Amino acid sequence: MAPTPTTINELFAHAIERHRDKPDLLNYKSEGWWIHVSAEQLWRDVRSYALGFYALGVRPRDHVALLSENRIEWTLTDLALLAVGAVSVPLHATQAVGQIEFILRDSGARWFVLSTSDQYSRIRDALRRNETIKRVITFDRIATDDNLLLFSSLKEEGEKLSLSHPHLYDDLRRSVQPDDVATLLYTSGTTGEPKGVILTHANIATNVRASLDVLMSEGEETVLSVLPLSHSFERQAFYCHLSRGSSIYYAESLDKVGDNLREVRPTMLVGVPRMFEKMQEKIIATVEALPERRRRLLRWALSVARRWAELKSRRQPVDPLLEVQYDAASAFLLSRIKTGAGLDRLRSMISGGASLSPETALFFFGLGIEIFQGYGLTETSPVVSVNPPGANKIGTVGKPIPGVEVKIADDGEILVRGPNVMRGYYNRPDETAASFTPDGWFKTGDVGYLDEDGYLVITDRKKDLIKTSGGKYVSPQMLEGLLVSSPLISQAVVVGNERKFPAALIVPQMELLRRRAAERGITVNHDEELIAHPQVIALVQEEVDRLMQDVSSYERIKRIALLPTPLTIEGGELTPTLKARRRVIETKYRDVIDALYQES
């Protein structure tokens, strides 16, 4: 029996050894066709690129920055640098130039790998101001007078070095120790300046093993990789898929996810709540656009599925008539919905990065697809807890994974201890010390509790809690989860700190809103006029009031403002994993927010 991997290099080697005959370990789209990369080819390519980086002068503990969209070269760079013993510093492809410049300077990166000419044009000036970058390597050929090195040339140099030093690659990868630093992952900066999280090989390798023990211990899957590989959640999920020998398909982009789902028809999907909410919205919008007779049938099927899912999730008996109705709906109607969306082979989805609305979980459970919600942070490599198959508890983030301990501080903050917890923040000893209790527990900054069955429930981010002028604390994430459970509401951000009551900025589901407005005889020329129409605002407020029925009076959303455009990563309102940047949003819409309270 092979020893348990203690580094990512060992994890990769063991995965290839177990799945060496697999013809489609990695898969990517090129000029409209899916290209398949075998396990054997991946091993050879990583070996060549690792030696290519070594020939370039990259040595153990050197910092190498990586700016790219998801593509196979990202993975080749990552695994090659880890083999050399270098420290990768991933940057989000959509990250603002100012943040990229800060991270390059703060990390002291000596080499910089990037993807396209567009990315290079975007950050050229920042690179020219940088004094530590020795060389820039590009995946694509870029027409410029600057001294850039083409990524493919590294492979050529690596193959030459392999001929003269046939044992060098194995010597390098085996010399990496569990306590060696694997990566610097910079936090998304939702509440301030990004901080470099120091993660070791042991941090990540132990987290992969423990996650596999809970979620993915048996059998191969077909997975669609959607989230940025530069984020700790998707990167760890990738290592899990690699270990399991699953067929990994890189989604072309967020805009192409729908098309890629129908092409790949994955059996497993890893994502964030906003991604699953958008999938739900798309399904509902498709149903609502159908002719009346088919629309009524599918509405009935979804209603039956929702009632069945709620009873099943609570472990309550299902009435025989409802069971018959659900079986019929599933066989003849829900199956068509799933096939049309490319979800017909999908058995499970894993959600992390933010709080998942129970309504979204129940919606997909009714379709026959379980969402296993988990919890973690970049600082915890990242998984802390996850719902296990066979014991999924909707509304919680599951139980701590093996080897990880969780306890709740007196003020409700979630504390974590385990081999997955970071070494610290790079060059920030004071902030590192402040992030731990005197007895060594990591302070997550999240608020929650452990229920009677030992499942962790997240109530909010400690810094995000709203305190009204009346002294009451309100959880914006809980309220936002309720709001986006409505098919009429696409996005919501709750505001109201030091104000009389909570209010909400809402991005409506425009297609459905137009239809509802037309049903009430409201005619307008464009969307900006639609969301400003008093009757339309009242229509959405009615929906908000309905959703607020079961919350305390001081928590209820009293007023709303409808926004004309979605909150986006490009606009700076969302992080790369689609979490709201509250400070940015509140600054951008300060006048809108002030008007809500003036009008009250």
Protein Blocks (a to p, Z undefined) as FASTA:
>chain_A
ZZddfbfklmmmmmmmmmmmpmblbacdeehiacdddfklmmmmmmmmmmmmmmnopaeh
iacdddddddfklmmmmmmmmmnopacddddfkbcfklmmmmmmmnopabdcdfbfmlmm
mmmmmmmmpckbmbdcdfbacddfbdcddfklmmmmmmmmmmmmmmlmmmmmmmpcfklc
fbdcddehlnbccddddddfklmmmmmmmmmmmmmmgocdddddfbdfkbmklmmmmmmm
mmnopacdddfblklmmmmmmmnopabdcddfklmmmmmmmmmmmmmmpcfklmmmmmmm
mmmmmmmmmmmmnopacdfklmmmmmmmmmmmmmmmmmmnopmmpmbdcdehiacdfklm
mmmmmnopacddddddfklopafbdcdehiacehiabjadehiacdddfkopacdddjkb
cfbdehilklmmmmpcfkopacehpacdddfkopacdfbdfklpccdfkopacdfklmmm
mmmmpmkbmbdcdehehiabdcddddddfklmmmmmmmnopacfbfklmmmpmklmmmmm
mmmmmmmmmpcfklpcfbdcddfbdcdfknopacfkopacfklmmmmmmmmmmmmmmmZZ
